[in-house]
Amino acid sequence: MTARKPVGASVQWDEIGEGIVVLRLDRPPVHAMDLEMCQAISTACRTVRERAEPGAAEPVRAVVLTGSGSVFSAGVDLAAIVRGGADYVARFLPSLDRVFSDVLTLEVPVVAALNGAAVGGGCVLACCADRLVAVDTAAPFGLPELALGVPFPVAAFEAVRHTMRSATTAAVYGGRVGTLDDAPWAGVLHDRRSPADLLRTAIETAEALAGADRRAFGRSKRQLLRPIVDRIVTHADADLEFARQIWLERLDSGEFRRFLDTLSA
């Protein structure tokens, strides 16, 4: 049985039986991440935390994160950045960084079901999950941030480092979008499935992880993430301020607008 409810205007909360929640990014056409979507994901994470507490009336045991249709997320909505200007950037970047930290540190299992393209912030969001399963098609995947000349906020970088391990340098320095068949991304997947089987497989993967003792899983995840969380806490303010300055430089120079023009050409 599935119970669906919106979390804001751009995220759907689908409650599957036995405490599995599917968080579905739903901001067509490509589920680009704006301020409202970031706030909605963080709101959903707060609800998951509350309902993962011992004794919760309707416990959440695991989360599957996916996109509606055939796209996971094309990353940051640069058009919203251009429209909103400096004030928007000042509100958006902390919210974006918070989303990555919120998803990464959920103490229940998180499975990313990559139903299509996951680029930039969408790729980072996928890296926040404990397991990644993806469609068996050549969907775009990667981190173009350095090609755009913008730095990673600290939580974004730490999420990529956590998932990519020894391939982090190649993933970040590459500054490009490839597919999940390309190095360095091919090694991060735990399963590939047809589009028709993807969500079922992701839910089964989440259920398997949730079969462990909840307290033991949560403590183990905290231990794995402890050095990452320490780095996020230590460097968050400085990295966010640096990111804000560079993003504003790119905005003022027209770089973001020119990039958007190439997409529409």
Contacts in CASP RR format, 6 or more apart in sequence:
PFRMAT RR
TARGET T0000
AUTHOR 0000-0000-0000
METHOD contacts of the structure
MODEL  1
MTARKPVGASVQWDEIGEGIVVLRLDRPPVHAMDLEMCQAISTACRTVRE
RAEPGAAEPVRAVVLTGSGSVFSAGVDLAAIVRGGADYVARFLPSLDRVF
SDVLTLEVPVVAALNGAAVGGGCVLACCADRLVAVDTAAPFGLPELALGV
PFPVAAFEAVRHTMRSATTAAVYGGRVGTLDDAPWAGVLHDRRSPADLLR
TAIETAEALAGADRRAFGRSKRQLLRPIVDRIVTHADADLEFARQIWLER
LDSGEFRRFLDTLSA
1 16 0 8 1.000
1 17 0 8 1.000
2 14 0 8 1.000
2 15 0 8 1.000
2 16 0 8 1.000
2 17 0 8 1.000
3 14 0 8 1.000
3 15 0 8 1.000
4 12 0 8 1.000
4 13 0 8 1.000
4 14 0 8 1.000
4 15 0 8 1.000
5 12 0 8 1.000
5 13 0 8 1.000
5 15 0 8 1.000
6 12 0 8 1.000
6 13 0 8 1.000
6 26 0 8 1.000
7 13 0 8 1.000
7 23 0 8 1.000
7 40 0 8 1.000
7 41 0 8 1.000
7 43 0 8 1.000
7 44 0 8 1.000
7 47 0 8 1.000
8 36 0 8 1.000
8 39 0 8 1.000
8 40 0 8 1.000
8 43 0 8 1.000
9 27 0 8 1.000
9 36 0 8 1.000
9 40 0 8 1.000
10 25 0 8 1.000
10 26 0 8 1.000
10 27 0 8 1.000
10 31 0 8 1.000
10 34 0 8 1.000
10 36 0 8 1.000
10 37 0 8 1.000
10 40 0 8 1.000
11 23 0 8 1.000
11 24 0 8 1.000
11 25 0 8 1.000
11 26 0 8 1.000
11 37 0 8 1.000
11 40 0 8 1.000
11 41 0 8 1.000
11 44 0 8 1.000
12 22 0 8 1.000
12 23 0 8 1.000
12 24 0 8 1.000
12 26 0 8 1.000
12 68 0 8 1.000
13 21 0 8 1.000
13 22 0 8 1.000
13 23 0 8 1.000
13 24 0 8 1.000
13 44 0 8 1.000
13 47 0 8 1.000
14 21 0 8 1.000
14 22 0 8 1.000
14 23 0 8 1.000
14 24 0 8 1.000
15 21 0 8 1.000
15 22 0 8 1.000
16 22 0 8 1.000
16 203 0 8 1.000
18 61 0 8 1.000
18 207 0 8 1.000
19 58 0 8 1.000
19 59 0 8 1.000
19 60 0 8 1.000
19 61 0 8 1.000
19 62 0 8 1.000
19 210 0 8 1.000
20 60 0 8 1.000
20 61 0 8 1.000
20 62 0 8 1.000
20 63 0 8 1.000
20 64 0 8 1.000
20 203 0 8 1.000
20 206 0 8 1.000
20 207 0 8 1.000
20 210 0 8 1.000
21 48 0 8 1.000
21 60 0 8 1.000
21 62 0 8 1.000
21 63 0 8 1.000
21 64 0 8 1.000
22 63 0 8 1.000
22 64 0 8 1.000
22 65 0 8 1.000
22 66 0 8 1.000
22 199 0 8 1.000
22 203 0 8 1.000
23 41 0 8 1.000
23 44 0 8 1.000
23 63 0 8 1.000
23 64 0 8 1.000
23 65 0 8 1.000
23 66 0 8 1.000
24 66 0 8 1.000
24 67 0 8 1.000
24 68 0 8 1.000
25 31 0 8 1.000
25 37 0 8 1.000
25 65 0 8 1.000
25 66 0 8 1.000
25 67 0 8 1.000
25 68 0 8 1.000
25 72 0 8 1.000
25 73 0 8 1.000
26 67 0 8 1.000
26 68 0 8 1.000
27 34 0 8 1.000
27 37 0 8 1.000
28 68 0 8 1.000
29 71 0 8 1.000
30 71 0 8 1.000
30 73 0 8 1.000
30 74 0 8 1.000
30 75 0 8 1.000
30 117 0 8 1.000
31 37 0 8 1.000
31 67 0 8 1.000
31 68 0 8 1.000
31 71 0 8 1.000
31 72 0 8 1.000
31 73 0 8 1.000
31 74 0 8 1.000
31 75 0 8 1.000
32 73 0 8 1.000
32 74 0 8 1.000
32 75 0 8 1.000
32 76 0 8 1.000
32 77 0 8 1.000
32 78 0 8 1.000
32 79 0 8 1.000
32 80 0 8 1.000
33 73 0 8 1.000
33 75 0 8 1.000
33 76 0 8 1.000
33 77 0 8 1.000
33 96 0 8 1.000
33 99 0 8 1.000
33 121 0 8 1.000
33 122 0 8 1.000
33 125 0 8 1.000
34 77 0 8 1.000
34 80 0 8 1.000
34 92 0 8 1.000
35 80 0 8 1.000
35 88 0 8 1.000
35 91 0 8 1.000
35 92 0 8 1.000
35 95 0 8 1.000
38 92 0 8 1.000
38 95 0 8 1.000
38 96 0 8 1.000
38 98 0 8 1.000
38 99 0 8 1.000
39 95 0 8 1.000
41 99 0 8 1.000
41 102 0 8 1.000
41 103 0 8 1.000
42 95 0 8 1.000
42 98 0 8 1.000
42 99 0 8 1.000
42 102 0 8 1.000
45 99 0 8 1.000
45 102 0 8 1.000
45 103 0 8 1.000
45 106 0 8 1.000
46 102 0 8 1.000
47 60 0 8 1.000
48 60 0 8 1.000
48 63 0 8 1.000
48 106 0 8 1.000
48 108 0 8 1.000
49 106 0 8 1.000
49 107 0 8 1.000
50 56 0 8 1.000
51 58 0 8 1.000
51 59 0 8 1.000
51 60 0 8 1.000
52 59 0 8 1.000
52 60 0 8 1.000
52 61 0 8 1.000
52 106 0 8 1.000
52 107 0 8 1.000
52 108 0 8 1.000
52 214 0 8 1.000
54 214 0 8 1.000
54 215 0 8 1.000
60 108 0 8 1.000
61 108 0 8 1.000
61 109 0 8 1.000
61 206 0 8 1.000
61 207 0 8 1.000
61 210 0 8 1.000
61 211 0 8 1.000
61 214 0 8 1.000
62 108 0 8 1.000
62 109 0 8 1.000
62 110 0 8 1.000
62 111 0 8 1.000
62 206 0 8 1.000
62 207 0 8 1.000
62 209 0 8 1.000
62 210 0 8 1.000
63 106 0 8 1.000
63 108 0 8 1.000
63 109 0 8 1.000
63 110 0 8 1.000
63 111 0 8 1.000
63 206 0 8 1.000
64 110 0 8 1.000
64 111 0 8 1.000
64 112 0 8 1.000
64 113 0 8 1.000
64 199 0 8 1.000
64 202 0 8 1.000
64 203 0 8 1.000
64 206 0 8 1.000
65 103 0 8 1.000
65 110 0 8 1.000
65 111 0 8 1.000
65 112 0 8 1.000
65 113 0 8 1.000
65 125 0 8 1.000
65 126 0 8 1.000
65 129 0 8 1.000
66 72 0 8 1.000
66 112 0 8 1.000
66 113 0 8 1.000
66 114 0 8 1.000
66 115 0 8 1.000
66 198 0 8 1.000
66 199 0 8 1.000
66 202 0 8 1.000
67 73 0 8 1.000
67 113 0 8 1.000
67 115 0 8 1.000
67 116 0 8 1.000
69 115 0 8 1.000
70 115 0 8 1.000
70 116 0 8 1.000
70 195 0 8 1.000
71 115 0 8 1.000
71 116 0 8 1.000
71 117 0 8 1.000
72 112 0 8 1.000
72 113 0 8 1.000
72 114 0 8 1.000
72 115 0 8 1.000
72 116 0 8 1.000
72 117 0 8 1.000
72 118 0 8 1.000
72 122 0 8 1.000
72 125 0 8 1.000
72 126 0 8 1.000
72 139 0 8 1.000
73 117 0 8 1.000
73 118 0 8 1.000
73 119 0 8 1.000
73 121 0 8 1.000
73 122 0 8 1.000
73 125 0 8 1.000
74 117 0 8 1.000
74 119 0 8 1.000
74 120 0 8 1.000
74 122 0 8 1.000
75 119 0 8 1.000
75 120 0 8 1.000
75 121 0 8 1.000
75 122 0 8 1.000
75 123 0 8 1.000
75 125 0 8 1.000
76 96 0 8 1.000
76 120 0 8 1.000
76 121 0 8 1.000
78 256 0 8 1.000
78 259 0 8 1.000
78 260 0 8 1.000
79 260 0 8 1.000
80 88 0 8 1.000
80 92 0 8 1.000
81 88 0 8 1.000
81 89 0 8 1.000
81 92 0 8 1.000
81 247 0 8 1.000
81 251 0 8 1.000
81 256 0 8 1.000
82 251 0 8 1.000
82 256 0 8 1.000
82 257 0 8 1.000
82 260 0 8 1.000
85 251 0 8 1.000
86 248 0 8 1.000
86 251 0 8 1.000
89 244 0 8 1.000
89 247 0 8 1.000
89 248 0 8 1.000
89 251 0 8 1.000
90 244 0 8 1.000
93 153 0 8 1.000
93 240 0 8 1.000
93 243 0 8 1.000
93 244 0 8 1.000
93 247 0 8 1.000
94 240 0 8 1.000
96 121 0 8 1.000
96 153 0 8 1.000
96 156 0 8 1.000
97 153 0 8 1.000
97 154 0 8 1.000
97 155 0 8 1.000
97 156 0 8 1.000
97 236 0 8 1.000
97 240 0 8 1.000
98 155 0 8 1.000
99 125 0 8 1.000
100 124 0 8 1.000
100 125 0 8 1.000
100 128 0 8 1.000
100 153 0 8 1.000
100 155 0 8 1.000
100 156 0 8 1.000
100 158 0 8 1.000
100 159 0 8 1.000
101 155 0 8 1.000
101 232 0 8 1.000
103 110 0 8 1.000
103 125 0 8 1.000
103 128 0 8 1.000
103 129 0 8 1.000
104 128 0 8 1.000
104 155 0 8 1.000
104 158 0 8 1.000
104 159 0 8 1.000
104 162 0 8 1.000
104 225 0 8 1.000
104 228 0 8 1.000
105 225 0 8 1.000
105 229 0 8 1.000
107 217 0 8 1.000
107 218 0 8 1.000
107 221 0 8 1.000
107 222 0 8 1.000
108 210 0 8 1.000
108 214 0 8 1.000
108 217 0 8 1.000
108 218 0 8 1.000
109 130 0 8 1.000
109 131 0 8 1.000
109 206 0 8 1.000
109 209 0 8 1.000
109 210 0 8 1.000
109 217 0 8 1.000
110 128 0 8 1.000
110 129 0 8 1.000
110 130 0 8 1.000
110 131 0 8 1.000
110 206 0 8 1.000
111 129 0 8 1.000
111 130 0 8 1.000
111 131 0 8 1.000
111 132 0 8 1.000
111 133 0 8 1.000
111 202 0 8 1.000
111 203 0 8 1.000
111 205 0 8 1.000
111 206 0 8 1.000
111 209 0 8 1.000
112 118 0 8 1.000
112 125 0 8 1.000
112 126 0 8 1.000
112 128 0 8 1.000
112 129 0 8 1.000
112 131 0 8 1.000
112 132 0 8 1.000
112 133 0 8 1.000
112 202 0 8 1.000
113 133 0 8 1.000
113 134 0 8 1.000
113 198 0 8 1.000
113 199 0 8 1.000
113 201 0 8 1.000
113 202 0 8 1.000
114 126 0 8 1.000
114 132 0 8 1.000
114 133 0 8 1.000
114 134 0 8 1.000
114 135 0 8 1.000
114 139 0 8 1.000
114 141 0 8 1.000
114 180 0 8 1.000
114 198 0 8 1.000
115 134 0 8 1.000
115 135 0 8 1.000
115 195 0 8 1.000
115 198 0 8 1.000
115 199 0 8 1.000
116 134 0 8 1.000
116 135 0 8 1.000
116 137 0 8 1.000
116 139 0 8 1.000
116 140 0 8 1.000
117 139 0 8 1.000
117 140 0 8 1.000
117 141 0 8 1.000
118 125 0 8 1.000
118 126 0 8 1.000
118 139 0 8 1.000
118 140 0 8 1.000
118 141 0 8 1.000
118 142 0 8 1.000
119 140 0 8 1.000
119 141 0 8 1.000
119 142 0 8 1.000
119 144 0 8 1.000
119 177 0 8 1.000
120 142 0 8 1.000
120 143 0 8 1.000
120 144 0 8 1.000
120 145 0 8 1.000
120 177 0 8 1.000
121 156 0 8 1.000
123 141 0 8 1.000
123 142 0 8 1.000
123 143 0 8 1.000
123 160 0 8 1.000
124 143 0 8 1.000
124 152 0 8 1.000
124 156 0 8 1.000
124 159 0 8 1.000
124 160 0 8 1.000
125 159 0 8 1.000
126 132 0 8 1.000
126 163 0 8 1.000
127 159 0 8 1.000
127 160 0 8 1.000
127 162 0 8 1.000
127 163 0 8 1.000
127 164 0 8 1.000
127 188 0 8 1.000
128 159 0 8 1.000
128 163 0 8 1.000
129 163 0 8 1.000
130 209 0 8 1.000
130 221 0 8 1.000
131 190 0 8 1.000
131 205 0 8 1.000
131 206 0 8 1.000
131 209 0 8 1.000
132 163 0 8 1.000
132 188 0 8 1.000
132 189 0 8 1.000
132 190 0 8 1.000
133 189 0 8 1.000
133 190 0 8 1.000
133 191 0 8 1.000
133 192 0 8 1.000
133 193 0 8 1.000
133 198 0 8 1.000
133 201 0 8 1.000
133 202 0 8 1.000
133 205 0 8 1.000
134 141 0 8 1.000
134 180 0 8 1.000
134 189 0 8 1.000
134 191 0 8 1.000
134 192 0 8 1.000
134 193 0 8 1.000
134 198 0 8 1.000
135 192 0 8 1.000
135 193 0 8 1.000
135 194 0 8 1.000
135 195 0 8 1.000
135 198 0 8 1.000
136 192 0 8 1.000
136 193 0 8 1.000
136 194 0 8 1.000
137 195 0 8 1.000
138 179 0 8 1.000
138 180 0 8 1.000
138 181 0 8 1.000
139 179 0 8 1.000
139 180 0 8 1.000
140 177 0 8 1.000
140 178 0 8 1.000
140 179 0 8 1.000
141 177 0 8 1.000
141 178 0 8 1.000
141 179 0 8 1.000
141 180 0 8 1.000
141 182 0 8 1.000
141 185 0 8 1.000
142 171 0 8 1.000
142 175 0 8 1.000
142 176 0 8 1.000
142 177 0 8 1.000
142 178 0 8 1.000
142 185 0 8 1.000
143 160 0 8 1.000
143 171 0 8 1.000
143 172 0 8 1.000
143 174 0 8 1.000
143 175 0 8 1.000
143 176 0 8 1.000
143 177 0 8 1.000
144 175 0 8 1.000
144 176 0 8 1.000
144 177 0 8 1.000
145 151 0 8 1.000
145 152 0 8 1.000
145 172 0 8 1.000
145 175 0 8 1.000
146 172 0 8 1.000
146 173 0 8 1.000
146 174 0 8 1.000
146 175 0 8 1.000
147 175 0 8 1.000
147 176 0 8 1.000
148 250 0 8 1.000
148 255 0 8 1.000
148 256 0 8 1.000
148 259 0 8 1.000
149 246 0 8 1.000
149 250 0 8 1.000
149 255 0 8 1.000
150 243 0 8 1.000
150 246 0 8 1.000
150 247 0 8 1.000
150 250 0 8 1.000
151 239 0 8 1.000
151 242 0 8 1.000
151 243 0 8 1.000
151 246 0 8 1.000
152 160 0 8 1.000
152 172 0 8 1.000
152 239 0 8 1.000
152 243 0 8 1.000
153 236 0 8 1.000
153 239 0 8 1.000
153 240 0 8 1.000
153 243 0 8 1.000
154 231 0 8 1.000
154 232 0 8 1.000
154 235 0 8 1.000
154 236 0 8 1.000
154 239 0 8 1.000
154 240 0 8 1.000
155 232 0 8 1.000
155 236 0 8 1.000
157 172 0 8 1.000
157 239 0 8 1.000
158 228 0 8 1.000
158 231 0 8 1.000
158 232 0 8 1.000
160 168 0 8 1.000
160 171 0 8 1.000
160 172 0 8 1.000
161 168 0 8 1.000
161 228 0 8 1.000
162 225 0 8 1.000
162 228 0 8 1.000
163 188 0 8 1.000
164 171 0 8 1.000
164 184 0 8 1.000
164 188 0 8 1.000
167 183 0 8 1.000
167 184 0 8 1.000
167 185 0 8 1.000
167 187 0 8 1.000
167 188 0 8 1.000
170 183 0 8 1.000
170 184 0 8 1.000
171 184 0 8 1.000
171 185 0 8 1.000
178 185 0 8 1.000
179 185 0 8 1.000
180 186 0 8 1.000
180 189 0 8 1.000
180 192 0 8 1.000
190 205 0 8 1.000
191 201 0 8 1.000
191 205 0 8 1.000
193 201 0 8 1.000
209 217 0 8 1.000
210 217 0 8 1.000
250 256 0 8 1.000
END
